[in-house]
Amino acid sequence: MRRMVGLVLAGGGGKALSVLTADRAVSAVPFGGKYRVIDFVLSNCCHSEITQIGVLTQHAPASLHDHIGAGRPWGFDHRGGGVEMLQPYLTRNDAEWYQGTAHAIARNWDRIEALGAARVLVLSGDQVYRMDYRRMLMVHERRGATVTLAVTRVLPQESRRFGMVQFDREGRVTRLEEKPRRTEATHASMGVYLFETAALGELLRDRPADLVAGVIEPLLKAGAAVHAHEFTGYWDDVGTVASYYRANLELIAPAPRLELLNARWPVLTRDEERPPVHLGEHADVEESLVANGCRVSGRVRRSVLFPGAVVERGAEVTDSIVYPDTRIGPGAKVDRTIIDKHATVGAGAVVGWGDPPHDPAHAWLDGLTLIGKDVEIPAGARVGRGVVVGIHAGFEGLPREILAGSALPSRAWYEGRV
């Protein structure tokens, strides 16, 4: 669709995801057994026939760059199309990090203008959904809008997580509220914005930081045609530990809200060349997603295993998410835990032990335990619920029981380099 260029905002550090985003952007976080979060928006662009894509990165971009590459899995590597990774760069007059969403776009405005598109579609790279952007474009054109916001209905108790949007019967936006404690609005902004290129460029001249506060709200106050496009399909913002965990585990429900097996709108990704799943003689797997390259000789219940995960004989993994190439040793037990890649749980160790902490300060973990990448949990250790173990954290000199609510910092050498 040459009349529209897509910009994916994928530079967020995602502090709310703790150790899962210490060394990767939110958009690069693994999801659903074989995907990354950004795969959903890139697949939407591919199926919506948007062939010119810019991905704006900043926080820990290496894994995201490696995953996307030239964009071949999404068809962006052919003549007439393309994906470009746009990260902060040094010039004689400008040497600053992106200060916000609008500032990131403004820093790359010359590249956007060079594409000559009449409209710019700005997309958040840290949400999970399927959406045909062509329908949004049709609504935008029919209403003669300057900017169109995609919105979706959310539960009242979740409104404080989002920017809430009020609009009239004709779809014209009347009010925006940023994460209100209470509101009469029923629809949240999805972080999907379709702009007329000229109008966006004019408001970016002063380089505002935030896209909503610095661009959309001024348009609204000036009486410009700011419209809402209601989306009724599945959509989830996986920017918190609780929402990320829930969205993954919902995939294994008998009737999941997000159906991954959709031949008409497949989720595309860079596939890893892994051998088929191997189930050993004593394997017992139920209600789980198990990706290629996994070897299971133990028991797996209601869990998501990413490529190369190993569950050895006598081990039990329950209600958990296990990232690539992590090994659960013989007789170990893992319950309500998210374990990052290349970690090891030693023989007989228990992760997710006992009761969760009652302190409200730990509510953000929802009773889950987080284990960072490259962590080695020694044999026989017991790690309580609500524990956060940093990247490559060592257990030297620590008790074999890590009490509920504890936090082990990342290895000092890692902390020093970031």
CORRA-V332263 format. One record per helix or strand of 3 or more residues. SS is the DSSP state (hx for helix, st for strand). FROM is the first residue (numbers start at 1). LEN is the number of residues. If there is no record, write none. Layout:
ss:SS from:FROM len:LEN
ss:SS from:FROM len:LEN
//
This chain:
ss:st from:4 len:6
ss:hx from:15 len:7
ss:hx from:26 len:3
ss:hx from:38 len:10
ss:st from:52 len:6
ss:hx from:62 len:7
ss:hx from:72 len:3
ss:st from:82 len:6
ss:hx from:101 len:7
ss:hx from:109 len:7
ss:st from:119 len:6
ss:st from:127 len:3
ss:hx from:133 len:11
ss:st from:147 len:7
ss:hx from:156 len:6
ss:st from:163 len:5
ss:st from:172 len:7
ss:st from:187 len:10
ss:hx from:197 len:7
ss:hx from:211 len:11
ss:st from:226 len:5
ss:st from:235 len:3
ss:hx from:241 len:10
ss:st from:284 len:3
ss:st from:299 len:3
ss:st from:316 len:3
ss:st from:333 len:3
ss:st from:337 len:3
ss:st from:350 len:4
ss:hx from:360 len:6
ss:st from:369 len:3
ss:st from:382 len:3
ss:hx from:412 len:6
//
